[in-house]
Amino acid sequence: MTISDEKVGQATRQKAARPKRADAQRNEQALLAAAAAVFVKSGVEAPVRDIAAEAGVGMGTIYRHFPTRADLVVAVYRHQVEACAEAGPVLLANADSPYVALGQWVNLFVDFLVTKHGLAAVLQSGSSFDALHAYFIDRLVPVCARLLAATAEAGEIRADIEAYELMRGIGNLCVGADNDPRYDARRMVALLIAGLRQARPA
């Protein structure tokens, strides 16, 4: 085989490998989405078999991607942070109003917070949890701030609401869901968001 033939062969093999890598990435994202859905319903200690059933794969597939539960939980956490961050501008561009976009984004954020509960116990490491929390703040506070600014500019809410304060308030309202199955965190947060609108100046 000539050097030229060898280069052509290498290029062909690399080209053929690309779809597999893309498929693997899509499969991993599907697993993360399924795991997030199960965590929202059952918490981060949900059985792996439930996640496998939600994703439509075998348990071995999950363990190949995520050897430990901590690996899976951290990956889901990051997956949801990115999904929330990316959803903000899309919702703002497509919703009927900035206020509607804000409400839709807050619903996604509530789902994320429900999944977040129990994260520290699974990781069993303060430093790991702290790093993830800093990542969450860096990615999501600016998105929330942009939504609030657009809603205030449209005259739908007050202009003095800080993104971090609102997110902390939402987080506090979500905590009650841990110990009381009758507690509806989404309803409580919806009342908070409605209150922002009712409090806007005349």
C-alpha positions in Angstrom: 0.0 0.0 0.0 1.4 3.4 -0.9 1.4 6.4 1.5 -1.3 8.0 -0.5 -3.5 4.9 -0.3 -2.9 4.7 3.4 -4.0 8.3 3.9 -7.1 7.7 1.9 -7.9 4.6 3.9 -7.4 6.5 7.2 -9.7 9.3 5.9 -12.4 6.8 5.0 -12.2 5.1 8.3 -12.4 8.4 10.2 -15.4 9.5 8.1 -17.2 6.2 8.8 -16.6 6.6 12.5 -18.2 10.0 12.7 -21.8 8.8 12.6 -21.1 6.3 15.3 -19.8 9.1 17.6 -22.8 11.2 16.8 -25.2 8.3 17.5 -23.4 7.6 20.8 -23.8 11.3 21.7 -27.5 11.2 20.9 -28.0 8.0 22.8 -26.3 9.6 25.8 -28.5 12.6 25.6 -31.6 10.4 25.4 -30.4 8.5 28.5 -29.9 11.8 30.4 -33.4 13.1 29.4 -34.9 9.8 30.6 -33.0 9.8 33.8 -34.0 13.5 34.5 -37.7 12.6 33.9 -37.4 9.7 36.4 -35.5 11.8 38.9 -38.3 14.4 38.8 -40.9 11.8 39.6 -38.9 9.6 42.0 -35.8 11.4 43.2 -32.1 10.7 42.5 -32.3 7.4 44.3 -34.7 6.0 41.7 -33.8 2.4 40.6 -31.6 2.2 37.5 -34.2 -0.2 36.0 -36.8 2.6 36.0 -34.4 4.8 34.1 -33.6 2.0 31.6 -37.4 1.4 31.1 -38.0 5.1 30.5 -35.1 5.3 28.0 -36.1 2.0 26.3 -32.7 0.4 26.8 -31.1 -2.3 28.9 -29.5 -1.6 32.3 -26.1 -2.5 30.9 -26.4 0.4 28.4 -26.8 2.8 31.3 -23.8 1.3 33.2 -21.6 1.5 30.1 -22.3 5.3 29.9 -22.4 6.0 33.6 -20.5 3.4 35.8 -21.8 4.8 39.1 -24.9 6.6 40.3 -22.9 9.7 41.1 -21.7 9.8 37.5 -25.2 9.6 36.3 -26.6 12.2 38.7 -23.8 14.7 37.9 -24.4 14.2 34.1 -28.1 14.7 34.5 -27.5 17.8 36.6 -25.2 19.3 33.9 -27.6 18.2 31.2 -30.5 20.1 32.9 -28.5 23.2 33.6 -27.6 23.4 29.9 -31.2 22.7 28.8 -32.4 25.5 31.1 -29.8 27.9 29.9 -30.5 27.2 26.2 -34.3 27.4 26.7 -34.3 30.9 27.9 -33.5 32.8 24.7 -35.7 30.3 22.7 -38.7 30.9 24.9 -38.2 34.6 24.9 -38.1 34.6 21.1 -41.2 32.4 20.6 -43.6 33.1 23.5 -46.5 35.5 23.2 -45.0 37.8 25.7 -41.8 38.1 27.9 -44.0 37.3 30.9 -45.2 34.1 29.3 -41.6 33.2 28.5 -40.6 33.8 32.1 -43.4 31.5 33.3 -42.4 28.8 30.9 -38.8 29.0 31.9 -39.6 29.0 35.6 -41.5 25.7 35.0 -38.3 24.2 33.5 -36.3 25.5 36.4 -38.7 24.0 39.0 -38.3 20.6 37.3 -34.5 21.0 37.5 -34.7 22.0 41.2 -36.7 18.9 42.0 -34.0 16.8 40.4 -31.3 18.7 42.3 -32.6 17.6 45.7 -30.5 14.8 47.1 -27.6 15.6 44.9 -25.2 16.4 47.8 -26.0 13.1 49.5 -25.3 11.1 46.3 -22.0 12.8 45.7 -20.9 12.6 49.4 -18.4 15.4 48.7 -18.8 19.0 49.6 -16.2 20.2 47.1 -17.9 18.4 44.2 -21.3 19.8 45.1 -19.9 23.3 45.5 -18.3 23.2 42.1 -21.6 22.1 40.5 -23.5 24.8 42.4 -21.1 27.4 41.1 -21.6 26.1 37.6 -25.4 26.3 38.0 -25.2 29.9 39.2 -22.8 31.0 36.4 -25.0 29.5 33.7 -28.6 30.2 34.9 -28.6 33.5 36.8 -27.7 35.5 33.6 -30.5 33.7 31.7 -33.1 34.5 34.4 -31.8 38.1 34.5 -32.4 38.4 30.8 -35.9 37.1 31.0 -36.7 39.5 34.0 -35.2 42.5 32.1 -37.3 41.8 29.0 -40.5 41.3 31.1 -39.8 44.5 33.0 -39.1 46.4 29.8 -42.5 45.2 28.5 -44.1 46.7 31.6 -45.4 43.3 32.8 -43.5 43.2 36.1 -41.5 45.5 38.4 -38.0 46.5 37.3 -36.3 45.9 40.7 -36.5 42.1 40.9 -33.1 40.5 41.1 -32.6 37.2 39.2 -30.6 35.5 42.1 -33.2 36.5 44.7 -36.0 35.2 42.5 -34.2 31.9 41.9 -33.5 31.5 45.7 -37.2 32.2 46.4 -38.2 29.6 43.9 -35.7 27.1 45.4 -37.1 27.7 48.9 -40.7 27.0 47.7 -39.5 23.8 46.1 -38.0 22.4 49.3 -41.4 21.5 50.7 -41.9 18.9 48.1 -39.3 16.7 49.8 -41.4 15.8 52.8 -45.0 16.3 51.9 -46.5 14.4 48.9 -49.5 16.8 48.9 -47.3 19.8 48.5 -47.4 21.2 44.9 -44.2 23.1 44.3 -45.2 24.1 40.8 -48.5 25.6 42.0 -46.7 27.6 44.8 -44.1 28.9 42.3 -46.9 29.8 39.9 -48.5 31.9 42.7 -45.1 33.7 43.2 -44.8 34.5 39.5 -48.4 35.7 39.3 -47.6 37.9 42.3 -44.8 39.6 40.4 -47.2 40.6 37.7 -49.9 41.8 40.1 -47.3 43.9 41.9 -46.3 45.9 38.7 -46.9 49.6 39.0 -50.0 51.1 37.4 
